[in-house]
Amino acid sequence: MFYRSYLETVKKRIEEPRKFIQVILGPRQVGKTTMITQLLHQLTISNLYESADAISATNSA
């Protein structure tokens, strides 16, 4: 399986103790979702994945 080069870097950041959420953003079609899906399968800590793709830019809620 192909793993993104940033996977280990993001994994280390996610495993650090923190009080804030982590947001992954970047241009379309570069592999963000693939990388995070792979990462979530490796983590033993609880997590929640939410996609913001379906949220309209005009939605003020």
mmCIF file of the N, C-alpha and C atoms, coordinates in Angstrom:
data_MODEL
# 
_entry.id   MODEL 
# 
loop_
_atom_site.group_PDB 
_atom_site.id 
_atom_site.type_symbol 
_atom_site.label_atom_id 
_atom_site.label_alt_id 
_atom_site.label_comp_id 
_atom_site.label_asym_id 
_atom_site.label_entity_id 
_atom_site.label_seq_id 
_atom_site.pdbx_PDB_ins_code 
_atom_site.Cartn_x 
_atom_site.Cartn_y 
_atom_site.Cartn_z 
_atom_site.occupancy 
_atom_site.B_iso_or_equiv 
_atom_site.pdbx_formal_charge 
_atom_site.auth_seq_id 
_atom_site.auth_comp_id 
_atom_site.auth_asym_id 
_atom_site.auth_atom_id 
_atom_site.pdbx_PDB_model_num 
ATOM 1   N N  . MET A 1 1  ? 0.845   -1.180 0.000  1.00 0.00 ? 1  MET A N  1 
ATOM 2   C CA . MET A 1 1  ? 0.000   0.000  0.000  1.00 0.00 ? 1  MET A CA 1 
ATOM 3   C C  . MET A 1 1  ? 0.890   1.243  0.000  1.00 0.00 ? 1  MET A C  1 
ATOM 4   N N  . PHE A 1 2  ? 0.475   2.268  -0.716 1.00 0.00 ? 2  PHE A N  1 
ATOM 5   C CA . PHE A 1 2  ? 1.207   3.522  -0.787 1.00 0.00 ? 2  PHE A CA 1 
ATOM 6   C C  . PHE A 1 2  ? 0.833   4.411  0.396  1.00 0.00 ? 2  PHE A C  1 
ATOM 7   N N  . TYR A 1 3  ? 1.845   4.930  1.099  1.00 0.00 ? 3  TYR A N  1 
ATOM 8   C CA . TYR A 1 3  ? 1.606   5.843  2.208  1.00 0.00 ? 3  TYR A CA 1 
ATOM 9   C C  . TYR A 1 3  ? 2.188   7.209  1.869  1.00 0.00 ? 3  TYR A C  1 
ATOM 10  N N  . ARG A 1 4  ? 1.443   8.245  2.150  1.00 0.00 ? 4  ARG A N  1 
ATOM 11  C CA . ARG A 1 4  ? 1.911   9.610  1.908  1.00 0.00 ? 4  ARG A CA 1 
ATOM 12  C C  . ARG A 1 4  ? 3.135   9.904  2.768  1.00 0.00 ? 4  ARG A C  1 
ATOM 13  N N  . SER A 1 5  ? 4.026   10.737 2.253  1.00 0.00 ? 5  SER A N  1 
ATOM 14  C CA . SER A 1 5  ? 5.262   11.049 2.974  1.00 0.00 ? 5  SER A CA 1 
ATOM 15  C C  . SER A 1 5  ? 5.000   11.782 4.289  1.00 0.00 ? 5  SER A C  1 
ATOM 16  N N  . TYR A 1 6  ? 3.893   12.476 4.380  1.00 0.00 ? 6  TYR A N  1 
ATOM 17  C CA . TYR A 1 6  ? 3.578   13.233 5.588  1.00 0.00 ? 6  TYR A CA 1 
ATOM 18  C C  . TYR A 1 6  ? 2.896   12.399 6.669  1.00 0.00 ? 6  TYR A C  1 
ATOM 19  N N  . LEU A 1 7  ? 2.592   11.152 6.391  1.00 0.00 ? 7  LEU A N  1 
ATOM 20  C CA . LEU A 1 7  ? 1.837   10.325 7.333  1.00 0.00 ? 7  LEU A CA 1 
ATOM 21  C C  . LEU A 1 7  ? 2.522   10.237 8.696  1.00 0.00 ? 7  LEU A C  1 
ATOM 22  N N  . GLU A 1 8  ? 3.799   9.949  8.736  1.00 0.00 ? 8  GLU A N  1 
ATOM 23  C CA . GLU A 1 8  ? 4.510   9.827  10.022 1.00 0.00 ? 8  GLU A CA 1 
ATOM 24  C C  . GLU A 1 8  ? 4.558   11.160 10.764 1.00 0.00 ? 8  GLU A C  1 
ATOM 25  N N  . THR A 1 9  ? 4.725   12.256 10.035 1.00 0.00 ? 9  THR A N  1 
ATOM 26  C CA . THR A 1 9  ? 4.749   13.577 10.671 1.00 0.00 ? 9  THR A CA 1 
ATOM 27  C C  . THR A 1 9  ? 3.407   13.889 11.316 1.00 0.00 ? 9  THR A C  1 
ATOM 28  N N  . VAL A 1 10 ? 2.332   13.631 10.602 1.00 0.00 ? 10 VAL A N  1 
ATOM 29  C CA . VAL A 1 10 ? 0.998   13.893 11.137 1.00 0.00 ? 10 VAL A CA 1 
ATOM 30  C C  . VAL A 1 10 ? 0.716   12.966 12.317 1.00 0.00 ? 10 VAL A C  1 
ATOM 31  N N  . LYS A 1 11 ? 1.142   11.706 12.214 1.00 0.00 ? 11 LYS A N  1 
ATOM 32  C CA . LYS A 1 11 ? 0.931   10.754 13.305 1.00 0.00 ? 11 LYS A CA 1 
ATOM 33  C C  . LYS A 1 11 ? 1.612   11.230 14.590 1.00 0.00 ? 11 LYS A C  1 
ATOM 34  N N  . LYS A 1 12 ? 2.840   11.701 14.480 1.00 0.00 ? 12 LYS A N  1 
ATOM 35  C CA . LYS A 1 12 ? 3.556   12.213 15.652 1.00 0.00 ? 12 LYS A CA 1 
ATOM 36  C C  . LYS A 1 12 ? 2.830   13.412 16.260 1.00 0.00 ? 12 LYS A C  1 
ATOM 37  N N  . ARG A 1 13 ? 2.323   14.306 15.398 1.00 0.00 ? 13 ARG A N  1 
ATOM 38  C CA . ARG A 1 13 ? 1.599   15.478 15.889 1.00 0.00 ? 13 ARG A CA 1 
ATOM 39  C C  . ARG A 1 13 ? 0.299   15.085 16.580 1.00 0.00 ? 13 ARG A C  1 
ATOM 40  N N  . ILE A 1 14 ? -0.419  14.130 16.011 1.00 0.00 ? 14 ILE A N  1 
ATOM 41  C CA . ILE A 1 14 ? -1.692  13.682 16.587 1.00 0.00 ? 14 ILE A CA 1 
ATOM 42  C C  . ILE A 1 14 ? -1.476  13.032 17.949 1.00 0.00 ? 14 ILE A C  1 
ATOM 43  N N  . GLU A 1 15 ? -0.369  12.309 18.104 1.00 0.00 ? 15 GLU A N  1 
ATOM 44  C CA . GLU A 1 15 ? -0.105  11.605 19.360 1.00 0.00 ? 15 GLU A CA 1 
ATOM 45  C C  . GLU A 1 15 ? 0.444   12.505 20.451 1.00 0.00 ? 15 GLU A C  1 
ATOM 46  N N  . GLU A 1 16 ? 0.791   13.758 20.137 1.00 0.00 ? 16 GLU A N  1 
ATOM 47  C CA . GLU A 1 16 ? 1.252   14.709 21.150 1.00 0.00 ? 16 GLU A CA 1 
ATOM 48  C C  . GLU A 1 16 ? 0.082   15.088 22.056 1.00 0.00 ? 16 GLU A C  1 
ATOM 49  N N  . PRO A 1 17 ? 0.347   15.340 23.340 1.00 0.00 ? 17 PRO A N  1 
ATOM 50  C CA . PRO A 1 17 ? -0.741  15.820 24.200 1.00 0.00 ? 17 PRO A CA 1 
ATOM 51  C C  . PRO A 1 17 ? -1.143  17.232 23.768 1.00 0.00 ? 17 PRO A C  1 
ATOM 52  N N  . ARG A 1 18 ? -2.425  17.469 23.653 1.00 0.00 ? 18 ARG A N  1 
ATOM 53  C CA . ARG A 1 18 ? -2.888  18.784 23.224 1.00 0.00 ? 18 ARG A CA 1 
ATOM 54  C C  . ARG A 1 18 ? -4.307  19.050 23.702 1.00 0.00 ? 18 ARG A C  1 
ATOM 55  N N  . LYS A 1 19 ? -4.698  20.300 23.601 1.00 0.00 ? 19 LYS A N  1 
ATOM 56  C CA . LYS A 1 19 ? -6.028  20.717 24.027 1.00 0.00 ? 19 LYS A CA 1 
ATOM 57  C C  . LYS A 1 19 ? -6.861  21.197 22.847 1.00 0.00 ? 19 LYS A C  1 
ATOM 58  N N  . PHE A 1 20 ? -6.308  21.155 21.656 1.00 0.00 ? 20 PHE A N  1 
ATOM 59  C CA . PHE A 1 20 ? -6.986  21.708 20.488 1.00 0.00 ? 20 PHE A CA 1 
ATOM 60  C C  . PHE A 1 20 ? -7.215  20.629 19.440 1.00 0.00 ? 20 PHE A C  1 
ATOM 61  N N  . ILE A 1 21 ? -8.087  20.904 18.500 1.00 0.00 ? 21 ILE A N  1 
ATOM 62  C CA . ILE A 1 21 ? -8.338  19.975 17.408 1.00 0.00 ? 21 ILE A CA 1 
ATOM 63  C C  . ILE A 1 21 ? -7.224  20.097 16.366 1.00 0.00 ? 21 ILE A C  1 
ATOM 64  N N  . GLN A 1 22 ? -7.101  19.084 15.548 1.00 0.00 ? 22 GLN A N  1 
ATOM 65  C CA . GLN A 1 22 ? -6.157  19.107 14.439 1.00 0.00 ? 22 GLN A CA 1 
ATOM 66  C C  . GLN A 1 22 ? -6.963  19.203 13.153 1.00 0.00 ? 22 GLN A C  1 
ATOM 67  N N  . VAL A 1 23 ? -6.573  20.097 12.285 1.00 0.00 ? 23 VAL A N  1 
ATOM 68  C CA . VAL A 1 23 ? -7.251  20.297 11.014 1.00 0.00 ? 23 VAL A CA 1 
ATOM 69  C C  . VAL A 1 23 ? -6.245  20.043 9.899  1.00 0.00 ? 23 VAL A C  1 
ATOM 70  N N  . ILE A 1 24 ? -6.640  19.223 8.948  1.00 0.00 ? 24 ILE A N  1 
ATOM 71  C CA . ILE A 1 24 ? -5.801  18.958 7.782  1.00 0.00 ? 24 ILE A CA 1 
ATOM 72  C C  . ILE A 1 24 ? -6.461  19.660 6.598  1.00 0.00 ? 24 ILE A C  1 
ATOM 73  N N  . LEU A 1 25 ? -5.738  20.562 5.967  1.00 0.00 ? 25 LEU A N  1 
ATOM 74  C CA . LEU A 1 25 ? -6.306  21.259 4.822  1.00 0.00 ? 25 LEU A CA 1 
ATOM 75  C C  . LEU A 1 25 ? -5.262  21.379 3.730  1.00 0.00 ? 25 LEU A C  1 
ATOM 76  N N  . GLY A 1 26 ? -5.739  21.559 2.539  1.00 0.00 ? 26 GLY A N  1 
ATOM 77  C CA . GLY A 1 26 ? -4.853  21.687 1.393  1.00 0.00 ? 26 GLY A CA 1 
ATOM 78  C C  . GLY A 1 26 ? -5.648  21.636 0.114  1.00 0.00 ? 26 GLY A C  1 
ATOM 79  N N  . PRO A 1 27 ? -4.953  21.716 -1.024 1.00 0.00 ? 27 PRO A N  1 
ATOM 80  C CA . PRO A 1 27 ? -5.639  21.698 -2.314 1.00 0.00 ? 27 PRO A CA 1 
ATOM 81  C C  . PRO A 1 27 ? -6.408  20.400 -2.532 1.00 0.00 ? 27 PRO A C  1 
ATOM 82  N N  . ARG A 1 28 ? -7.354  20.446 -3.443 1.00 0.00 ? 28 ARG A N  1 
ATOM 83  C CA . ARG A 1 28 ? -8.153  19.267 -3.771 1.00 0.00 ? 28 ARG A CA 1 
ATOM 84  C C  . ARG A 1 28 ? -7.294  18.202 -4.439 1.00 0.00 ? 28 ARG A C  1 
ATOM 85  N N  . GLN A 1 29 ? -7.664  16.939 -4.195 1.00 0.00 ? 29 GLN A N  1 
ATOM 86  C CA . GLN A 1 29 ? -7.099  15.789 -4.900 1.00 0.00 ? 29 GLN A CA 1 
ATOM 87  C C  . GLN A 1 29 ? -5.603  15.570 -4.654 1.00 0.00 ? 29 GLN A C  1 
ATOM 88  N N  . VAL A 1 30 ? -5.115  15.899 -3.444 1.00 0.00 ? 30 VAL A N  1 
ATOM 89  C CA . VAL A 1 30 ? -3.699  15.656 -3.152 1.00 0.00 ? 30 VAL A CA 1 
ATOM 90  C C  . VAL A 1 30 ? -3.493  14.488 -2.194 1.00 0.00 ? 30 VAL A C  1 
ATOM 91  N N  . GLY A 1 31 ? -4.596  13.890 -1.674 1.00 0.00 ? 31 GLY A N  1 
ATOM 92  C CA . GLY A 1 31 ? -4.477  12.708 -0.835 1.00 0.00 ? 31 GLY A CA 1 
ATOM 93  C C  . GLY A 1 31 ? -4.706  12.932 0.644  1.00 0.00 ? 31 GLY A C  1 
ATOM 94  N N  . LYS A 1 32 ? -5.322  14.028 1.029  1.00 0.00 ? 32 LYS A N  1 
ATOM 95  C CA . LYS A 1 32 ? -5.566  14.315 2.449  1.00 0.00 ? 32 LYS A CA 1 
ATOM 96  C C  . LYS A 1 32 ? -6.456  13.250 3.087  1.00 0.00 ? 32 LYS A C  1 
ATOM 97  N N  . THR A 1 33 ? -7.564  12.942 2.455  1.00 0.00 ? 33 THR A N  1 
ATOM 98  C CA . THR A 1 33 ? -8.498  11.956 3.007  1.00 0.00 ? 33 THR A CA 1 
ATOM 99  C C  . THR A 1 33 ? -7.861  10.577 3.067  1.00 0.00 ? 33 THR A C  1 
ATOM 100 N N  . THR A 1 34 ? -7.141  10.205 2.025  1.00 0.00 ? 34 THR A N  1 
ATOM 101 C CA . THR A 1 34 ? -6.460  8.907  2.000  1.00 0.00 ? 34 THR A CA 1 
ATOM 102 C C  . THR A 1 34 ? -5.463  8.809  3.152  1.00 0.00 ? 34 THR A C  1 
ATOM 103 N N  . MET A 1 35 ? -4.669  9.845  3.350  1.00 0.00 ? 35 MET A N  1 
ATOM 104 C CA . MET A 1 35 ? -3.667  9.838  4.407  1.00 0.00 ? 35 MET A CA 1 
ATOM 105 C C  . MET A 1 35 ? -4.317  9.738  5.789  1.00 0.00 ? 35 MET A C  1 
ATOM 106 N N  . ILE A 1 36 ? -5.372  10.509 6.014  1.00 0.00 ? 36 ILE A N  1 
ATOM 107 C CA . ILE A 1 36 ? -6.020  10.496 7.323  1.00 0.00 ? 36 ILE A CA 1 
ATOM 108 C C  . ILE A 1 36 ? -6.721  9.169  7.571  1.00 0.00 ? 36 ILE A C  1 
ATOM 109 N N  . THR A 1 37 ? -7.333  8.593  6.550  1.00 0.00 ? 37 THR A N  1 
ATOM 110 C CA . THR A 1 37 ? -7.961  7.280  6.698  1.00 0.00 ? 37 THR A CA 1 
ATOM 111 C C  . THR A 1 37 ? -6.921  6.230  7.083  1.00 0.00 ? 37 THR A C  1 
ATOM 112 N N  . GLN A 1 38 ? -5.771  6.261  6.436  1.00 0.00 ? 38 GLN A N  1 
ATOM 113 C CA . GLN A 1 38 ? -4.676  5.344  6.787  1.00 0.00 ? 38 GLN A CA 1 
ATOM 114 C C  . GLN A 1 38 ? -4.204  5.592  8.215  1.00 0.00 ? 38 GLN A C  1 
ATOM 115 N N  . LEU A 1 39 ? -4.080  6.839  8.591  1.00 0.00 ? 39 LEU A N  1 
ATOM 116 C CA . LEU A 1 39 ? -3.628  7.192  9.935  1.00 0.00 ? 39 LEU A CA 1 
ATOM 117 C C  . LEU A 1 39 ? -4.601  6.707  11.000 1.00 0.00 ? 39 LEU A C  1 
ATOM 118 N N  . LEU A 1 40 ? -5.898  6.890  10.784 1.00 0.00 ? 40 LEU A N  1 
ATOM 119 C CA . LEU A 1 40 ? -6.884  6.484  11.781 1.00 0.00 ? 40 LEU A CA 1 
ATOM 120 C C  . LEU A 1 40 ? -6.857  4.980  12.034 1.00 0.00 ? 40 LEU A C  1 
ATOM 121 N N  . HIS A 1 41 ? -6.494  4.196  11.030 1.00 0.00 ? 41 HIS A N  1 
ATOM 122 C CA . HIS A 1 41 ? -6.376  2.749  11.215 1.00 0.00 ? 41 HIS A CA 1 
ATOM 123 C C  . HIS A 1 41 ? -5.155  2.385  12.071 1.00 0.00 ? 41 HIS A C  1 
ATOM 124 N N  . GLN A 1 42 ? -4.170  3.274  12.144 1.00 0.00 ? 42 GLN A N  1 
ATOM 125 C CA . GLN A 1 42 ? -2.952  3.026  12.918 1.00 0.00 ? 42 GLN A CA 1 
ATOM 126 C C  . GLN A 1 42 ? -3.054  3.509  14.363 1.00 0.00 ? 42 GLN A C  1 
ATOM 127 N N  . LEU A 1 43 ? -3.951  4.444  14.640 1.00 0.00 ? 43 LEU A N  1 
ATOM 128 C CA . LEU A 1 43 ? -4.031  5.053  15.969 1.00 0.00 ? 43 LEU A CA 1 
ATOM 129 C C  . LEU A 1 43 ? -4.769  4.161  16.963 1.00 0.00 ? 43 LEU A C  1 
ATOM 130 N N  . THR A 1 44 ? -4.344  4.227  18.208 1.00 0.00 ? 44 THR A N  1 
ATOM 131 C CA . THR A 1 44 ? -5.033  3.514  19.281 1.00 0.00 ? 44 THR A CA 1 
ATOM 132 C C  . THR A 1 44 ? -5.823  4.480  20.159 1.00 0.00 ? 44 THR A C  1 
ATOM 133 N N  . ILE A 1 45 ? -5.650  5.786  19.934 1.00 0.00 ? 45 ILE A N  1 
ATOM 134 C CA . ILE A 1 45 ? -6.391  6.780  20.712 1.00 0.00 ? 45 ILE A CA 1 
ATOM 135 C C  . ILE A 1 45 ? -7.769  7.000  20.075 1.00 0.00 ? 45 ILE A C  1 
ATOM 136 N N  . SER A 1 46 ? -8.720  7.476  20.872 1.00 0.00 ? 46 SER A N  1 
ATOM 137 C CA . SER A 1 46 ? -10.048 7.735  20.325 1.00 0.00 ? 46 SER A CA 1 
ATOM 138 C C  . SER A 1 46 ? -9.965  8.902  19.338 1.00 0.00 ? 46 SER A C  1 
ATOM 139 N N  . ASN A 1 47 ? -10.818 8.868  18.329 1.00 0.00 ? 47 ASN A N  1 
ATOM 140 C CA . ASN A 1 47 ? -10.771 9.912  17.310 1.00 0.00 ? 47 ASN A CA 1 
ATOM 141 C C  . ASN A 1 47 ? -12.142 10.095 16.695 1.00 0.00 ? 47 ASN A C  1 
ATOM 142 N N  . LEU A 1 48 ? -12.309 11.218 16.036 1.00 0.00 ? 48 LEU A N  1 
ATOM 143 C CA . LEU A 1 48 ? -13.537 11.529 15.323 1.00 0.00 ? 48 LEU A CA 1 
ATOM 144 C C  . LEU A 1 48 ? -13.141 12.178 14.009 1.00 0.00 ? 48 LEU A C  1 
ATOM 145 N N  . TYR A 1 49 ? -13.602 11.604 12.909 1.00 0.00 ? 49 TYR A N  1 
ATOM 146 C CA . TYR A 1 49 ? -13.321 12.145 11.578 1.00 0.00 ? 49 TYR A CA 1 
ATOM 147 C C  . TYR A 1 49 ? -14.578 12.820 11.052 1.00 0.00 ? 49 TYR A C  1 
ATOM 148 N N  . GLU A 1 50 ? -14.469 14.064 10.651 1.00 0.00 ? 50 GLU A N  1 
ATOM 149 C CA . GLU A 1 50 ? -15.579 14.811 10.060 1.00 0.00 ? 50 GLU A CA 1 
ATOM 150 C C  . GLU A 1 50 ? -15.095 15.430 8.759  1.00 0.00 ? 50 GLU A C  1 
ATOM 151 N N  . SER A 1 51 ? -15.866 15.277 7.729  1.00 0.00 ? 51 SER A N  1 
ATOM 152 C CA . SER A 1 51 ? -15.558 15.905 6.451  1.00 0.00 ? 51 SER A CA 1 
ATOM 153 C C  . SER A 1 51 ? -16.374 17.173 6.310  1.00 0.00 ? 51 SER A C  1 
ATOM 154 N N  . ALA A 1 52 ? -15.752 18.225 5.810  1.00 0.00 ? 52 ALA A N  1 
ATOM 155 C CA . ALA A 1 52 ? -16.459 19.488 5.594  1.00 0.00 ? 52 ALA A CA 1 
ATOM 156 C C  . ALA A 1 52 ? -16.789 19.678 4.124  1.00 0.00 ? 52 ALA A C  1 
ATOM 157 N N  . ASP A 1 53 ? -16.673 18.632 3.321  1.00 0.00 ? 53 ASP A N  1 
ATOM 158 C CA . ASP A 1 53 ? -16.921 18.737 1.882  1.00 0.00 ? 53 ASP A CA 1 
ATOM 159 C C  . ASP A 1 53 ? -18.364 19.119 1.551  1.00 0.00 ? 53 ASP A C  1 
ATOM 160 N N  . ALA A 1 54 ? -19.309 18.640 2.308  1.00 0.00 ? 54 ALA A N  1 
ATOM 161 C CA . ALA A 1 54 ? -20.715 18.845 1.977  1.00 0.00 ? 54 ALA A CA 1 
ATOM 162 C C  . ALA A 1 54 ? -21.277 20.160 2.515  1.00 0.00 ? 54 ALA A C  1 
ATOM 163 N N  . ILE A 1 55 ? -20.466 20.942 3.193  1.00 0.00 ? 55 ILE A N  1 
ATOM 164 C CA . ILE A 1 55 ? -20.948 22.203 3.762  1.00 0.00 ? 55 ILE A CA 1 
ATOM 165 C C  . ILE A 1 55 ? -20.868 23.296 2.704  1.00 0.00 ? 55 ILE A C  1 
ATOM 166 N N  . SER A 1 56 ? -21.991 23.940 2.450  1.00 0.00 ? 56 SER A N  1 
ATOM 167 C CA . SER A 1 56 ? -22.055 24.992 1.464  1.00 0.00 ? 56 SER A CA 1 
ATOM 168 C C  . SER A 1 56 ? -21.307 26.234 1.966  1.00 0.00 ? 56 SER A C  1 
ATOM 169 N N  . ALA A 1 57 ? -20.646 26.917 1.084  1.00 0.00 ? 57 ALA A N  1 
ATOM 170 C CA . ALA A 1 57 ? -19.921 28.148 1.461  1.00 0.00 ? 57 ALA A CA 1 
ATOM 171 C C  . ALA A 1 57 ? -20.885 29.244 1.901  1.00 0.00 ? 57 ALA A C  1 
ATOM 172 N N  . THR A 1 58 ? -22.143 29.153 1.491  1.00 0.00 ? 58 THR A N  1 
ATOM 173 C CA . THR A 1 58 ? -23.126 30.178 1.874  1.00 0.00 ? 58 THR A CA 1 
ATOM 174 C C  . THR A 1 58 ? -23.889 29.790 3.139  1.00 0.00 ? 58 THR A C  1 
ATOM 175 N N  . ASN A 1 59 ? -23.595 28.615 3.709  1.00 0.00 ? 59 ASN A N  1 
ATOM 176 C CA . ASN A 1 59 ? -24.262 28.162 4.921  1.00 0.00 ? 59 ASN A CA 1 
ATOM 177 C C  . ASN A 1 59 ? -23.689 28.909 6.114  1.00 0.00 ? 59 ASN A C  1 
ATOM 178 N N  . SER A 1 60 ? -24.471 29.747 6.764  1.00 0.00 ? 60 SER A N  1 
ATOM 179 C CA . SER A 1 60 ? -23.971 30.547 7.881  1.00 0.00 ? 60 SER A CA 1 
ATOM 180 C C  . SER A 1 60 ? -24.031 29.788 9.217  1.00 0.00 ? 60 SER A C  1 
ATOM 181 N N  . ALA A 1 61 ? -24.658 28.619 9.234  1.00 0.00 ? 61 ALA A N  1 
ATOM 182 C CA . ALA A 1 61 ? -24.724 27.828 10.467 1.00 0.00 ? 61 ALA A CA 1 
ATOM 183 C C  . ALA A 1 61 ? -23.400 27.178 10.640 1.00 0.00 ? 61 ALA A C  1 
# 
